[in-house]
Amino acid sequence: MLLFRWAILLLLLAAAVCFAFYAGTARPHYKRWGWVILKWTLLAAFGFFAVLIAERGF
């Protein structure tokens, strides 16, 4: 579980770095990579936490 939390944190950090590179260079591929990383990280995080909630029971 700790591994998944660290992976999510590092991927969010990677997306932030991509957006910072985009802000600094104005090259659109950094923005595109930032959105892709952010989208898949959030989907994985929601899935991970949904499994945790389902395991615990409502």
Helices and strands as residue ranges (DSSP letters): H 2-25, H 28-56
